Amino acid sequence: MKFLNKPARKSFSSPKPDAARLLAYDVLHEVNRNGGYSNLLLPKILTKSQLDDRDKGFATELVYGTLRMQGRHDWILAQASDRPWNEVDPALVDVARLGAHQLFEMRVPTHAAVSATVELGRKVLGESKASFLNAILRKISQKTLEEYISEIMLIEDDFERISILYSHPQWIIGAYLDQLGNLEEVQELLKANNIGPKPTLVSWPGLSTQNDLVEVGATATTYSPYGAVFDGAPASLDLITQRKAGVQDEGSQLVAHVFSQVAAEQDSWLDLCAGPGGKAALLSAIAKSTSVEFTANEISEVRAKLVRQVVQGAEVTTIDARDLSILGKKYGAILADVPCTGLGALRRRPEVRWRRTVADLKSLVVLQEEIIDAAIDCLKPGGVLGYATCSPHLSETRIAVSESLKRHPDMELVDLTPFIDSKLRANAVDRGALTLWTHRHNTDAMFLSVLRKKN
C-alpha cells in the first residue's frame, strides 16, 4: 500500500513582543478606547514595570508621540488600506499607529519598526489581523515621511491640509486662529504642541527656593521666580520626594504668582477648583509666608487628598464650586481655575485634542459661568476674583470675562500689566489679561483675568 505524503502544517512560533512596545500599546489602547489619561497612566505603569531607563524612555516617546501625531499617521495608513480606515478594528488601528510612529518619527530602522510591531500585533490581535498589519506597514514604509508630506501639501483646503500636517482637529485650529488671527502663527503653535516638554520644577516659598532647584542641576525658568527646567526624572530629587518642591508648568506658576500679587492686600485666599494641587501648593506656600489665611476646595475626594498633601495643613473643603455659598464665608481673593477644554496643554496632554468636541465646549461654558457667579457671590467688597483657564478659546477667555462683567455690574476689570514681568508685557498681555502661548513663551497656553468687586 502506498502512503500519500500529507502537506506539513505551517507552524507558528509563539509571539514574543518586546516589553516596551507591549507596555506602550496597553497605555495607548486604554487612552484611546477607555478614556484613560496618558499623563496619569504612563508614569504609574512605568514605575511598576521592570524596564530599564532606556526602554522607559522609548516607551514614553512611543506613547506620547503616537498620541500627538496619530491624526497624520491615520492619513498615511488610510492611503495604504484596502478598506476605509475608520472601519478597521480599533485595536489594529492602535498597533498600526505605533508602527507608523516608529517609521516616521523615531530613529528605528525600517525592518525593526515593521517586524517588532507585527510581533506585537500577533500577540494582541492574532495571526490573521497581524498579516493585514504586516502588509499595511510594509506598504507605507515604501515612502519617506517627506514624500507623504509633499502629497499632503497638495491639498488645497488650508484647514484640511494643516489639520493633517500637524495632527490637530480642524475645530481646534479654528479656535486658535480666532485668537491669533494669523494662520502662519497658528502653524507655529501647532508645531509647538507636537514637541514634548521637559519637566518644570517649582520651589515652594518657606520650603525651597529657585536657587535650590538650580543647585541640583535644573535651569531657572525665564519668567517664573519659582521654577526651573529639569532634564531628568523629578522623582530622583530629594526636594521632590520630601515635598519641598513640586512639578508644575511655568505657565501655571505664573498664574499663581500674578494672582498672589494682585491679592497681596487681601487677608483670605481661596483656590476654588484646586485639584490636583499645583497652584494650591504654590499659593498656600506664598500665603503662609505672608500670614494670609488660605483655603482650597476640590469637588473630587480623590483629588482633594492630593491637594491636602501639598498645602501644609491648610483647610481643604470638598464641595461643588457652584455651591460655595453653603460654607457661609466671604473671601478677600478667590482663584477659579475652572474646568475647561484644556486646549492650551495639548503638548502635555496630547489625547485631549482627539477627545474634546464643540459640544464639550458648550457645556463647559455653562459650568464656567455658574462657578464665576458663585465665586463673586462669596467675595468681600473690594475682593478680587481670578478667572483662569488652560485654554485660549475665546468662549473660555475674553468672552467669558466680558459676559461676567455684564451679569455683575458690581465687578470691574483689573489691568494685570503692572503685575506681569516686563519681559512678558509685549506679547503676553491682552486687554489687561495674562495670555500665555506655547509657541511664544514655551509654557502651556494659560489665561488669567482678574475682576474686583466694587466697594
C-alpha positions as CSV (number, residue, x, y, z in Angstrom):
1,M,0.0,0.0,0.0
2,K,1.3,3.4,-1.0
3,F,1.0,6.2,1.6
4,L,0.5,9.7,0.3
5,N,2.6,12.4,1.9
6,K,0.4,14.9,3.8
7,P,1.3,18.5,3.5
8,A,3.2,19.7,6.5
9,R,1.2,22.1,8.8
10,K,2.6,25.6,8.9
11,S,3.9,26.1,12.4
12,F,3.8,29.4,14.1
13,S,6.1,30.3,17.0
14,S,4.6,32.0,20.0
15,P,4.6,35.8,19.6
16,K,7.2,37.4,21.7
17,P,6.7,41.2,21.5
18,D,9.3,43.3,23.4
19,A,8.1,44.6,26.8
20,A,8.5,48.3,25.9
21,R,6.2,48.1,22.9
22,L,3.7,46.0,24.7
23,L,3.5,48.5,27.5
24,A,3.1,51.3,25.0
25,Y,0.2,49.5,23.3
26,D,-1.5,48.9,26.6
27,V,-1.4,52.5,27.6
28,L,-2.3,53.8,24.1
29,H,-5.3,51.5,23.9
30,E,-6.5,52.4,27.4
31,V,-6.3,56.1,26.5
32,N,-7.9,55.8,23.0
33,R,-10.6,53.3,23.8
34,N,-11.4,53.5,27.5
35,G,-10.9,57.2,28.3
36,G,-7.7,57.0,30.2
37,Y,-5.2,59.9,30.6
38,S,-1.7,59.3,29.4
39,N,-0.1,61.6,31.9
40,L,-1.6,59.6,34.8
41,L,-1.4,56.1,33.4
42,L,2.1,56.0,31.8
43,P,4.1,57.1,34.9
44,K,2.2,54.7,37.1
45,I,2.8,51.7,34.7
46,L,6.4,52.6,34.1
47,T,7.1,52.7,37.8
48,K,5.7,49.2,38.2
49,S,7.5,47.8,35.2
50,Q,10.9,46.1,35.1
51,L,12.1,48.2,32.1
52,D,15.5,49.8,32.2
53,D,15.8,53.6,31.8
54,R,16.4,53.3,28.0
55,D,13.3,51.2,27.4
56,K,11.3,53.5,29.7
57,G,12.4,56.4,27.5
58,F,11.5,54.5,24.3
59,A,8.0,53.6,25.7
60,T,7.4,57.2,26.8
61,E,8.2,58.7,23.4
62,L,6.2,56.0,21.7
63,V,3.1,56.7,23.7
64,Y,3.1,60.5,23.8
65,G,4.4,60.8,20.3
66,T,1.9,58.5,18.8
67,L,-1.0,60.3,20.6
68,R,0.2,63.6,19.3
69,M,0.8,62.5,15.7
70,Q,-1.9,59.9,15.2
71,G,-4.0,62.2,13.0
72,R,-1.2,62.3,10.4
73,H,-0.4,58.6,11.0
74,D,-4.1,57.8,10.2
75,W,-4.0,59.7,7.0
76,I,-0.8,57.8,5.9
77,L,-2.2,54.5,6.9
78,A,-5.5,55.2,5.1
79,Q,-3.6,55.6,1.9
80,A,-2.4,52.0,2.1
81,S,-5.5,50.4,3.4
82,D,-7.8,48.5,1.1
83,R,-10.8,49.2,3.4
84,P,-12.0,52.5,4.9
85,W,-9.6,53.3,7.8
86,N,-12.5,54.3,10.1
87,E,-13.9,50.8,9.7
88,V,-10.8,48.9,10.7
89,D,-10.7,47.2,14.1
90,P,-9.7,49.8,16.7
91,A,-7.1,47.6,18.3
92,L,-5.4,47.1,14.9
93,V,-5.6,50.8,14.3
94,D,-3.7,51.5,17.6
95,V,-1.0,49.0,16.8
96,A,-0.6,50.4,13.3
97,R,-0.3,53.9,14.7
98,L,2.6,52.7,16.9
99,G,4.3,51.2,13.9
100,A,3.8,54.4,11.8
101,H,5.3,56.5,14.6
102,Q,8.4,54.3,14.7
103,L,8.7,54.5,10.9
104,F,8.3,58.2,10.6
105,E,9.0,60.0,13.9
106,M,11.7,57.8,15.7
107,R,15.1,56.6,14.8
108,V,14.0,53.0,14.4
109,P,15.3,51.1,11.3
110,T,12.5,50.3,8.9
111,H,12.9,46.5,9.2
112,A,12.9,46.7,13.0
113,A,9.9,49.0,13.2
114,V,7.9,46.7,10.9
115,S,8.9,43.3,12.4
116,A,8.7,44.4,16.0
117,T,5.3,46.0,15.5
118,V,4.0,42.9,13.7
119,E,5.2,40.8,16.6
120,L,3.2,43.0,18.9
121,G,0.2,42.6,16.6
122,R,0.5,38.8,16.7
123,K,0.3,39.0,20.5
124,V,-2.6,41.4,20.8
125,L,-4.5,40.9,17.6
126,G,-4.0,37.3,16.5
127,E,-2.3,35.9,13.4
128,S,-5.0,36.9,10.8
129,K,-5.1,40.6,11.7
130,A,-1.3,40.6,12.1
131,S,-1.0,39.6,8.5
132,F,-3.0,42.6,7.4
133,L,-1.0,44.8,9.8
134,N,2.2,43.4,8.2
135,A,1.0,44.2,4.7
136,I,0.0,47.8,5.5
137,L,3.2,48.6,7.4
138,R,5.3,47.3,4.6
139,K,3.3,49.3,2.1
140,I,3.6,52.6,4.0
141,S,7.3,52.1,4.6
142,Q,8.0,52.2,0.9
143,K,7.8,56.0,1.1
144,T,9.6,58.5,3.3
145,L,7.8,61.0,5.5
146,E,9.0,63.8,3.2
147,E,7.2,62.1,0.3
148,Y,4.0,61.9,2.3
149,I,4.3,65.5,3.4
150,S,4.7,66.5,-0.3
151,E,1.4,64.8,-1.0
152,I,-0.3,66.5,2.0
153,M,1.0,69.9,0.8
154,L,-1.0,69.4,-2.4
155,I,-4.3,69.6,-0.5
156,E,-5.9,72.9,-1.4
157,D,-8.1,73.5,1.6
158,D,-6.0,75.3,4.2
159,F,-7.7,73.8,7.3
160,E,-7.7,70.2,5.9
161,R,-4.0,70.4,4.9
162,I,-2.9,72.0,8.2
163,S,-5.0,69.6,10.2
164,I,-3.3,66.6,8.6
165,L,0.2,68.0,8.5
166,Y,0.2,69.0,12.2
167,S,-2.2,66.4,13.5
168,H,-4.9,68.6,15.1
169,P,-8.7,68.6,14.6
170,Q,-9.9,71.4,12.4
171,W,-12.1,73.0,15.0
172,I,-9.2,73.5,17.3
173,I,-7.2,75.1,14.5
174,G,-10.1,77.5,14.0
175,A,-10.2,78.3,17.7
176,Y,-6.5,79.2,17.7
177,L,-7.0,81.3,14.6
178,D,-9.8,83.3,16.2
179,Q,-7.3,84.4,18.9
180,L,-4.1,84.7,16.9
181,G,-5.6,86.0,13.7
182,N,-2.7,84.7,11.6
183,L,-2.5,81.2,10.0
184,E,1.3,81.3,10.0
185,E,1.5,81.9,13.7
186,V,-1.2,79.2,14.2
187,Q,1.1,76.8,12.5
188,E,3.9,77.7,14.9
189,L,1.6,76.9,17.8
190,L,0.7,73.6,16.2
191,K,4.3,72.7,15.9
192,A,5.0,73.6,19.5
193,N,2.1,71.5,20.6
194,N,3.8,68.5,19.0
195,I,7.1,68.9,21.0
196,G,7.1,67.1,24.3
197,P,8.1,69.5,27.2
198,K,10.8,68.8,29.7
199,P,9.7,68.6,33.3
200,T,9.4,72.0,35.1
201,L,10.0,72.1,38.8
202,V,8.6,74.7,41.2
203,S,10.0,75.8,44.5
204,W,7.6,76.4,47.4
205,P,8.4,79.5,49.5
206,G,9.4,78.6,53.0
207,L,10.4,75.1,51.9
208,S,12.7,75.7,48.9
209,T,13.9,78.4,46.5
210,Q,14.6,78.6,42.8
211,N,18.3,78.6,43.6
212,D,17.8,75.2,45.4
213,L,16.5,73.8,42.1
214,V,19.4,75.2,40.1
215,E,21.9,73.7,42.6
216,V,20.5,70.2,41.8
217,G,21.1,70.7,38.1
218,A,17.9,72.4,36.8
219,T,17.9,75.6,34.7
220,A,16.0,78.6,36.1
221,T,12.7,79.4,34.2
222,T,12.6,82.5,32.0
223,Y,9.7,84.2,33.7
224,S,8.7,82.5,36.9
225,P,10.7,83.4,40.0
226,Y,9.9,79.9,41.4
227,G,10.7,77.5,38.6
228,A,13.4,75.6,36.9
229,V,13.5,73.2,34.0
230,F,15.0,69.8,34.8
231,D,16.4,67.4,32.2
232,G,15.8,64.2,34.1
233,A,13.3,62.4,36.3
234,P,11.9,64.7,39.1
235,A,11.3,61.7,41.3
236,S,15.1,61.2,41.6
237,L,15.4,64.5,43.5
238,D,15.1,64.6,47.3
239,L,13.4,68.1,47.1
240,I,10.6,66.4,45.2
241,T,10.3,63.2,47.3
242,Q,10.4,65.2,50.5
243,R,7.7,67.5,49.2
244,K,9.8,70.7,49.5
245,A,9.2,71.4,45.8
246,G,6.9,70.1,43.1
247,V,6.4,69.7,39.3
248,Q,4.4,72.4,37.7
249,D,4.4,74.1,34.2
250,E,5.8,77.6,34.2
251,G,2.5,78.9,32.9
252,S,0.6,77.6,35.9
253,Q,3.3,79.0,38.2
254,L,2.8,82.4,36.5
255,V,-0.9,82.3,37.0
256,A,-0.5,81.7,40.7
257,H,2.3,84.3,41.0
258,V,0.4,87.1,39.3
259,F,-2.8,86.3,41.2
260,S,-0.9,86.3,44.5
261,Q,0.5,89.8,43.7
262,V,-3.0,91.2,42.9
263,A,-4.4,89.5,46.0
264,A,-1.5,90.6,48.3
265,E,-3.6,93.1,50.2
266,Q,-6.4,90.6,50.9
267,D,-6.4,88.6,54.2
268,S,-8.0,85.4,52.9
269,W,-7.5,83.4,49.7
270,L,-9.4,80.5,48.3
271,D,-8.4,78.2,45.5
272,L,-11.9,77.2,44.4
273,C,-11.1,74.4,41.9
274,A,-7.8,73.2,43.4
275,G,-7.2,69.6,42.2
276,P,-4.7,68.1,41.7
277,G,-3.0,70.8,43.6
278,G,-0.3,72.6,41.6
279,K,-1.5,76.1,42.0
280,A,-2.8,75.4,45.5
281,A,0.6,74.2,46.7
282,L,2.3,77.4,45.5
283,L,-0.4,79.7,46.7
284,S,-0.6,78.1,50.1
285,A,3.2,78.5,50.5
286,I,3.1,82.1,49.5
287,A,0.1,82.7,51.8
288,K,1.9,81.0,54.7
289,S,5.0,83.2,54.2
290,T,2.9,86.3,54.3
291,S,0.4,85.3,57.1
292,V,-2.6,85.1,54.8
293,E,-5.4,82.6,55.6
294,F,-5.5,80.1,52.7
295,T,-8.2,77.5,51.9
296,A,-8.5,75.1,49.0
297,N,-11.6,73.4,47.6
298,E,-11.9,70.4,45.3
299,I,-15.1,68.6,44.5
300,S,-13.3,65.2,43.9
301,E,-12.3,63.5,47.2
302,V,-9.5,61.6,45.3
303,R,-8.1,64.9,44.0
304,A,-8.7,66.6,47.4
305,K,-6.4,64.0,49.0
306,L,-3.6,65.1,46.6
307,V,-4.3,68.7,47.5
308,R,-4.0,68.0,51.2
309,Q,-0.6,66.5,50.7
310,V,0.9,69.8,49.4
311,V,-0.9,72.7,51.2
312,Q,0.9,72.4,54.5
313,G,-2.1,71.9,56.7
314,A,-4.3,74.5,55.1
315,E,-8.1,73.7,55.1
316,V,-9.3,71.7,52.2
317,T,-13.1,71.5,51.5
318,T,-14.8,69.2,49.1
319,I,-18.0,70.8,47.8
320,D,-19.2,71.6,44.3
321,A,-17.7,75.1,43.5
322,R,-21.2,76.2,42.4
323,D,-22.4,75.6,46.0
324,L,-19.7,77.7,47.6
325,S,-22.2,79.9,49.5
326,I,-23.2,76.9,51.7
327,L,-20.0,77.4,53.6
328,G,-21.3,80.8,54.8
329,K,-17.9,82.5,54.3
330,K,-16.7,85.6,52.4
331,Y,-13.2,85.7,50.9
332,G,-10.9,88.5,50.0
333,A,-9.5,86.7,47.0
334,I,-10.7,83.7,45.0
335,L,-8.9,81.9,42.3
336,A,-11.3,80.0,40.0
337,D,-9.1,77.8,37.7
338,V,-12.2,76.4,36.1
339,P,-12.7,73.1,34.3
340,C,-12.1,73.8,30.6
341,T,-11.3,72.2,27.3
342,G,-7.6,72.1,28.0
343,L,-6.7,73.3,24.5
344,G,-3.7,75.1,26.0
345,A,-2.0,72.0,27.3
346,L,-2.0,69.7,24.2
347,R,1.8,69.2,24.3
348,R,1.4,67.8,27.8
349,R,-2.0,66.0,27.4
350,P,-1.9,65.0,23.7
351,E,-5.1,62.9,23.8
352,V,-7.2,65.9,24.7
353,R,-7.1,67.1,21.1
354,W,-8.9,63.9,19.9
355,R,-11.2,63.7,22.9
356,R,-12.7,67.2,23.2
357,T,-15.6,68.4,21.0
358,V,-17.5,71.6,20.3
359,A,-20.4,70.0,22.3
360,D,-18.0,69.7,25.3
361,L,-17.2,73.4,24.9
362,K,-20.8,74.4,25.1
363,S,-21.5,72.5,28.4
364,L,-18.2,73.7,29.9
365,V,-19.0,77.4,29.2
366,V,-22.3,77.0,31.2
367,L,-20.4,75.4,34.1
368,Q,-17.7,78.2,34.0
369,E,-20.5,80.8,34.2
370,E,-22.0,79.1,37.2
371,I,-18.7,78.9,39.0
372,I,-17.9,82.5,38.3
373,D,-21.3,83.6,39.7
374,A,-20.9,81.5,42.8
375,A,-17.4,82.9,43.4
376,I,-18.5,86.5,43.0
377,D,-21.3,86.0,45.4
378,C,-18.8,85.0,48.1
379,L,-16.3,87.8,47.6
380,K,-15.9,90.6,50.2
381,P,-16.4,94.1,49.0
382,G,-13.1,95.1,47.3
383,G,-12.2,91.4,46.9
384,V,-10.7,90.0,43.8
385,L,-11.7,87.0,41.6
386,G,-9.0,85.4,39.4
387,Y,-10.6,83.6,36.5
388,A,-8.1,81.1,34.9
389,T,-8.2,78.5,32.2
390,C,-5.7,76.3,30.4
391,S,-7.4,77.2,27.1
392,P,-7.1,80.0,24.6
393,H,-10.6,79.5,23.2
394,L,-12.4,82.8,23.0
395,S,-15.5,81.4,24.7
396,E,-13.4,80.3,27.7
397,T,-11.4,83.5,27.9
398,R,-12.3,87.0,26.7
399,I,-16.0,86.3,26.1
400,A,-16.4,84.6,29.5
401,V,-14.9,87.7,31.2
402,S,-17.0,90.2,29.2
403,E,-20.2,88.2,29.9
404,S,-19.4,88.1,33.6
405,L,-19.0,91.8,33.7
406,K,-22.4,92.2,32.0
407,R,-24.0,89.9,34.6
408,H,-22.3,91.6,37.5
409,P,-22.1,95.4,37.2
410,D,-20.6,95.5,40.7
411,M,-17.4,94.0,39.3
412,E,-14.6,95.8,37.4
413,L,-11.7,94.5,35.4
414,V,-8.2,94.7,36.9
415,D,-5.4,95.5,34.4
416,L,-2.7,92.9,35.2
417,T,0.0,94.7,33.2
418,P,1.8,96.2,36.4
419,F,1.9,92.7,37.9
420,I,3.4,90.9,34.9
421,D,7.2,90.6,34.3
422,S,8.4,93.3,31.9
423,K,9.8,90.6,29.6
424,L,6.2,89.3,29.1
425,R,4.3,92.5,28.7
426,A,5.0,92.9,24.9
427,N,3.2,89.6,23.9
428,A,1.5,88.1,26.9
429,V,-1.0,90.8,27.9
430,D,-4.3,91.0,26.0
431,R,-6.8,93.6,27.2
432,G,-5.3,93.6,30.6
433,A,-5.3,89.8,31.0
434,L,-2.3,87.4,31.2
435,T,-2.4,85.4,27.9
436,L,0.4,82.9,27.6
437,W,1.1,80.9,24.4
438,T,3.1,77.7,24.0
439,H,5.0,78.8,20.8
440,R,5.8,82.3,22.3
441,H,6.6,81.5,25.9
442,N,7.3,77.7,26.0
443,T,4.6,77.3,28.6
444,D,1.1,75.9,28.5
445,A,-1.3,78.4,26.9
446,M,-2.7,79.8,30.1
447,F,-5.2,82.7,30.6
448,L,-5.8,84.7,33.7
449,S,-8.1,87.7,34.1
450,V,-8.9,89.4,37.5
451,L,-12.1,91.1,38.5
452,R,-12.5,93.3,41.5
453,K,-15.8,93.8,43.5
454,K,-16.5,97.4,43.9
455,N,-16.8,98.7,47.5
